[in-house]
Amino acid sequence: MSDNYKDLIMLVYFNTVKASYSYIEISHNFGFDKQQLVHVIERFQKEGLLVLEKYYKLSDKSIEYLKKHDLYDIDYYDSFEIKSVIENKQMDLNEIYIPIGFMKKIK
């Protein structure tokens, strides 16, 4: 896994919400259309970051990855100003997404 900010933030999201994730919320907050979201989740599975056990959850590998970046104990909703990054256009998968206030939470 690369040190892609959007990937890290998505892992923080999955870590925070556990089984309560929403495809609509993910699409809205990260600027994905349906196919992009499916592609990202499939990639996370192939890379061993998400496992499907009744619902998608973080693997031990992704937990260690978040701990390595001091993001494991970060609450997605407390840490980031939730705002759509779409702003009337879909983001490309390669675009870097950094939420407002993200740097304030990194130690």
C-alpha angles and dihedrals in degrees: 000000000000122000089259109164093214090053091049092049092048089053089050088051093051090045091053101044099035107182093355096078119135125211089209092053092047091049092047097045097041100036097242128149117215096271093047091051092050089048093051094048091048090049091050089052093048090049090050095244097118128035126196112228104152084313136018113276137167118276123224087257093058092044089055090046091054091046090051089057094042091244101113096094094042117115110220094215096045094045104048135046100240106230131144111259091197098081091183096314134079116244120233115245090243095054116109114239118198114174121224109272095016095125091052090066098049112094 
